[in-house]
Amino acid sequence: MRSLSRSSWGALTLALPVAAALLAPAALAAPATAADAAAAPIAADAAASIRINEVESDASPTDWVELTNIGTAPVDISGWIVKDDTDTRTDALPAGTILAPGAFFVFDQPAMSYGLGKADSARLFAPDGTTLVDSYSWTAHAATTYGRCADGTGAFTLTAAPTKGAPNACVVDPADVVRINEVESSGGTPGDWVEFTNIGTTAVDASGLVLRDDDDTHSYVLPAGSTIPARGFLAVGDPEVTFGLGGADSARLFAADGSTLIDSYSWTAHAATTYGRCADGTGAFALTTAPTRGAANACAPVAGAGVRINEIESNGGTPGDWVELLNPTAAAIDLSGWIVKDSADDHVTVLPAGSTIAPGAFFIVEESTLGYGLGSADAVRLFAPDGVTLVDQHSWTSHAALTLGRCPDATGPFAATTSSTKGAPNVCDGTGGGDDGGTGGGDIATLPWAGEQTVDTVDPANLFGTNLSGLAFEQTADPSDADTLWAVKNGPGTLYRLDASATGWAPSTDDGWSNGKLLHYADGTGDVDAEGVTFTAAGPSGGIFVSTERNNADSKISRPSIIRYDVTSTDAALSATREWNLAADLATDVPTIGANAGLEGITWIPDADLVAQGFVDERTGAAYRPASYPNHGDGLFFVGLEANGSIYAYALDQNSGAVNRVATITSGFPSVMELEYDPATDLLWAVCDDTCEGRSALLSVAPKPVGAAAAAAPTSAVAAAAPGRFAIMAVLERPTGMPNVNNEGFAIAPNAQCTDGLKPAIWSDDNGTDGHSLRQGTIACLADAVAPAPVPSPTPTPAPSATPGASDPAGTPGATPVRPSADSALASTGATPIIAISVAAVLLLAGIAVFVIARVRRARSTAAADTAPTSAPDRNDDAS
């Protein structure tokens, strides 16, 4: 086995953005329809910006509902839905309705087709008609109207008068919005003074409020007409205030009754400048950098204000949700006392004392520290220790398939990443950011399926029912074994040996396999919830290894195990010959694994391949040494955990049952349903089901840069992967002909099955959609060595049975393909092994499989048109 060289890896990193550019036209070929727009979710910041502001339910001639925009950007509210308390009364806002910041929009007749009742509601929904944005209910008509005070943000109350399309006429209590904001006690210009601010959104009348220092006999009453604008300031002092402020003194503000204290601030010495709130009106008092009478305070920059939220996991990472912070500055920053919130103000996380972040380093805030999880439509906000100075924030409207991260790190907008890189540089699509404007929730950068897009069912109808899961070909030196496919069913736990025929795959009739064999635990009892299946290099003689979630006979208890069975037995049922229960080890990442969220996919990778690739052992942080794990055989087992989408590599002691974790790998998916290692490319496939639209992540070990490359900055996100660790190289879409079904099994045929540069790929559908569990397509053959001489096979590769209504437009429907010979694989081009591997992997990433498919279609067309046997190869086809 030959691994990708460092130069090949560099070629891959260059090929990925090129591939994205080449494939972009196809991705953009299907324009969004009006229905798509109507169903599209609204951005979180848009939903947070639009509010019902005033309601008239007893008007003449018409009732109306007023909306306002409290955000900082215009919002298109076309198609948003307004309802009363009855869901059948549904009116959409007119097309072209744009609501500017601070503006108002009145919804009334004729667009409003119903009136509002005495006891009723006004409800605002997104265009989907189900996502509630805002609502208000009442039990009696208002004498005037019901309106928010202050506009957009305050609670609903009875207004002083209707103000249709204008700011609400509210009677604002100064005690609710007026605050002492800045104090000059050491003889300013023209003398001492106190500044007030209005933290509300409408002007407030401060007439009659009383200012005192620490002496109750020193009073100043604000004169009539003392109005403070919304977010504005009012300063009083010499000469109208007849008392000065001392070195150790206070400023106290009372209501007009002279006894109700509204706000106060005390100090023990004169300030070199002034004392002021940072931030204005809401923050704590601090020494300002300069007096700013009647204006916003001049506050010292927050220490560490350069820290940025860099990556967010909101959908159950390892071991849960997390937030990654990054320090892009040249100095260490003390994060002690800093505050992290999600979109709810009562979710407050104070970072513990001693929390520091080195220059250029990352700091992870785990879910266990947060004390809460992050939602599908949520936000992360980072505050300075004062709790009011917002340092950074990001919001999103749906979980990302992987994570949300800045691209590039620290400075770029947020985009969906192509790999979860907790505590490491972000891996995006190679373009330095997404196209979603930083709103998050965008889709990941993917490539089309690297084979033919057509898929056919290849199992007899209703044979397996439901619950068929993991798949595995016999990957041995004997090419004839390519015609044997193994499958497991998770309920009841059953192992199948499937043989190929001209019509598809069916249970073998040899040695009692015709109905599959039930799987039990070592004592002969239990119903093993079998999810994945794999072999070692020894093939069936070394036993078959099954990944499991639980004992279905005790289905509420998790039992995440790898179990070995002897498939050479002729018994009707199989009992385990060894079980490795991983619960204790996995508990360090997932303390409680759901009974139906345990191990799914499993595959095995030879030690020789891992060593050749420079694989790093996470236990030592050094190169993987197989000799460190006695009795583990000659390879590692990789399993996917449904609970968190992580992949774990284990050395399993074949004698004692001991387990040693060697690696923890991020798949980029919320759940991993199948794993497949393709020795022809050294690629580890992580397959997700319909939860992720049937996508597959392709992972490989990142090499350690050497020479000049080590000193150079990474040229792409892939190159930034940690050396010796598995990293996501690409994410592939499912074939376009594959429905988005619950595929929990996936297997790639050995290269012995290559023909015209393509070989079979098979999926198993746990739901048995339309009565079929197995579907077969093709994938480009990526040969890993000079091809051996052809070996004839006694059994033909199965010809897929046509899916109803589907046929190959360029071939002959129902035709039985001839079994390929090994010399028809891509390796027969004569390239040296290393170059062949590199070219093949780039071919996969760049989608040049289209070239191979074109050749196949031309060959099929020629075969269909010419019934006579061909005595010589087609020169034009060879030239292509």
Disulfide bonds with the S-S distance in Angstrom:
Cys149-Cys170 1.78
Cys278-Cys299 1.90
Cys407-Cys428 1.53
Cys688-Cys692 2.20
Cys754-Cys781 1.96
